[in-house]
Amino acid sequence: MEVKEQIFEILRTDYSLRKKIADDLGLRETTVTSWAYRKQHAKVGFYTVANIIKDHTGLTDKDIFEPTVVVNQ
């Protein structure tokens, strides 16, 4: 799933959210910062990380992820 650009911007500017994610996953806060600047969709879209973001910001899955387009063949 693709994470919306808005979420990367939130991660770049919200230290307490980055710190919470880092603490919960046993990482450094700078690691989470690098995810935001590198736009690492897989890391930020990880189930646990997405849930921390939702709990901290009050956002929903629709607010965090781009809609998925399904193409029938």
VEXDREN-2710 file (C-alpha; in Angstrom, 1 decimal):
% VEXDREN-2710
k/r/px/py/pz
1/MET/0.0/0.0/0.0
2/GLU/1.1/3.5/-0.7
3/VAL/1.3/5.9/2.2
4/LYS/0.0/9.4/1.5
5/GLU/2.5/12.3/1.3
6/GLN/0.7/14.0/4.2
7/ILE/1.8/11.1/6.5
8/PHE/5.5/11.6/5.7
9/GLU/5.1/15.3/6.4
10/ILE/3.6/14.5/9.8
11/LEU/6.5/12.2/10.6
12/ARG/9.0/14.8/9.5
13/THR/7.5/17.4/11.8
14/ASP/6.1/15.5/14.8
15/TYR/8.9/14.6/17.1
16/SER/6.7/13.0/19.8
17/LEU/5.2/10.6/17.2
18/ARG/8.6/9.6/15.8
19/LYS/9.8/9.0/19.4
20/LYS/6.7/6.9/20.2
21/ILE/7.2/4.7/17.1
22/ALA/10.9/4.4/17.8
23/ASP/10.4/3.4/21.5
24/ASP/7.6/0.9/20.6
25/LEU/9.8/-0.8/18.0
26/GLY/13.1/-0.5/19.8
27/LEU/14.6/1.8/17.2
28/ARG/16.3/5.2/17.2
29/GLU/14.2/8.3/16.6
30/THR/16.5/9.2/13.7
31/THR/15.7/5.9/12.0
32/VAL/12.0/6.9/11.9
33/THR/13.0/10.3/10.6
34/SER/14.9/8.7/7.8
35/TRP/11.8/6.7/6.8
36/ALA/9.9/10.0/6.4
37/TYR/12.6/11.7/4.3
38/ARG/13.2/8.6/2.2
39/LYS/9.5/8.0/1.8
40/GLN/9.8/4.4/2.7
41/HIS/6.2/3.2/2.2
42/ALA/6.9/-0.3/3.4
43/LYS/8.3/0.8/6.8
44/VAL/5.7/3.5/7.4
45/GLY/2.8/1.3/6.2
46/PHE/3.8/-1.5/8.4
47/TYR/0.8/-2.6/10.5
48/THR/2.3/-1.7/13.9
49/VAL/3.6/1.7/12.7
50/ALA/0.3/2.5/11.0
51/ASN/-1.6/1.7/14.2
52/ILE/0.7/4.0/16.3
53/ILE/0.1/6.8/13.8
54/LYS/-3.6/6.3/14.0
55/ASP/-3.6/6.3/17.8
56/HIS/-1.5/9.4/18.0
57/THR/-3.2/11.5/15.3
58/GLY/-6.7/10.2/15.3
59/LEU/-6.4/9.5/11.5
60/THR/-8.0/6.5/9.8
61/ASP/-6.7/4.0/7.2
62/LYS/-8.4/6.1/4.5
63/ASP/-6.4/9.2/5.8
64/ILE/-3.1/7.3/5.8
65/PHE/-3.2/5.1/2.7
66/GLU/-3.8/5.9/-1.0
67/PRO/-6.8/4.0/-2.5
68/THR/-5.8/0.8/-4.2
69/VAL/-6.9/0.4/-7.8
70/VAL/-7.8/-3.1/-8.9
71/VAL/-7.6/-3.9/-12.5
72/ASN/-9.6/-6.9/-13.8
73/GLN/-7.9/-8.9/-16.6
END
